[in-house]
Amino acid sequence: MALINENYLKLQAGYLFPEIGRRVREFVEANPDKKVIRMGIGDVTQPLVPEIIKAFHEGVEDMAKTETFKGYGPEQGYDFLREAIALNDYQNRGVDISADDIFVSDGSKCDTGNIQEIFGASNKIAICDPVYPVYADTTVMSGKTGVCQSNGYFDGIIYLPCNEANGFIPELPIERPDLIFLCYPNNPTGTVASKEELKKWVDYAKANKCIILYDAAYEAFITDDSIPRTIFEIEGAKEVALEFRSFSKTAGFTGTRCAYTIVPKELNAYDSNGNAFPVKQLWNRRQSTKFNGVSYPVQKAAAAIYTEEGKKQVKEVIAYYLENARIISASLKETGFTVFGGVNAPYVWVKTPGGISSWEFFDQLLNEANVVGTPGSGFGPSGEGYFRFSAFADRDNVLEAMARIKKLK
Ligand code: MLT
């Protein structure tokens, strides 16, 4: 008899974004004449920049010639991309990360989920609340939790509430976790963490033998030089943290798929006898067994992000989305909403008007303004009463959506 992984049955609902997609599809089918503006899932709308497209074509051409054709590539990624990442994202910023600590992958969503399997099921995981749902759902899938309580919290997860009172920055936990997911710039609240804040977590992790799983997928949206762009700017972080980075939002790769994870050689976890073991070895074993690497043309395209022209072109696209975020924040504030985030981040986090629930506001916006956002409660119980707008949209649509919401108010 084939048995299922019953941890999957503990999950309360379908994954958040397909659920939103389903509701929007239903609405569109019932209202074919309405123009729906989508600001829900953070999916890019601007095309890949010319420098990336040029390299992508070159990669495809290489595959057409015997001399340059590539079969299986290194599971960890081609050296040309790993070296470009190490130099541009770390060494040039004074952070000592070497190419061989970099694992190129097909996405941070996959990596933040897959990483769970190299850590034992008895690990206690701490996650922020609200949070990117992948961390919580994959913690449940991997058997590290009990059941979900009526308040929406899973037994066995240590929740770190992020609310207005603490500026959406979590306090250190009372109960000691083993693994801690942190994400800055934050999805969904759009807040950023200062150096002092991250140092507090690195020191805590050191003192308690924890590992920080640091998601920096939105790092490219930081324009304030005082905000750390990588956790490895913090002294000692290489001994207690690994970092996820993605080209999805940085350079429009949501459909192209390319990301990377830094697992420093200094990072150890422990076996049941308390012996230290390099996490990098386990991740390398996992990746080389279950993953055959990202396609060569895609890695060629990703490497073009680091050419002088590529950097310039990508920066312009980021500036475009940041301007969207500014417009959304300013317009919603003017309309009377309480607004957070949206600076150094592509997400704007707002309080629902009149204290209505997140899903009620979702329905109201969809039905009356034909605008889609993401209900805060989809990110966890502390997200109830909040709503997320994504700045990944065309400018005209952003302006029209804001005008419709103003009228609604
Ligand atoms: C989001 O909207 O939170 C993100 O697009 C989801 C993702 O990156 O997987």
Residues whose N, C-alpha, C, O or C-beta is under 5 A from the ligand:
A	BS01	MLT	G40 I41 G42 D43 K109 N187
